[in-house]
């Protein structure tokens, strides 16, 4: 995704612990967001998530320099997770980040079954 400052955001998942991912790893499989310059240099990277699997489905760069992420999490330790002791498939996860990748807002949606946010429109 192209950003308003001429850079790019790359979204993926990681479970790397070998040092290639500079952001602190948090769980089984973290959502990984990397901002790179137009020349490909890493500006920053962030691992997002909790104690289990987390993934980003869609990234939107907003005109004000913030970023909206549509994501999925099966991490039970995130505030608002719809955890049931017998079954927990995961929640849709909406995040708003500032220009430096810091979380401004985070909202989980779903129930005890599988819920994913696949896309978002501006």
HELIX and SHEET records of a PDB file:
SHEET    1   A 3 UNK A   8  UNK A  14  0                                        
SHEET    2   A 3 UNK A  30  UNK A  36 -1                                        
SHEET    3   A 3 UNK A  42  UNK A  48 -1                                        
SHEET    1   B 4 UNK A  54  UNK A  61  0                                        
SHEET    2   B 4 UNK A  67  UNK A  73 -1                                        
SHEET    3   B 4 UNK A  91  UNK A  97 -1                                        
SHEET    4   B 4 UNK A 103  UNK A 109 -1                                        
END                                                                             
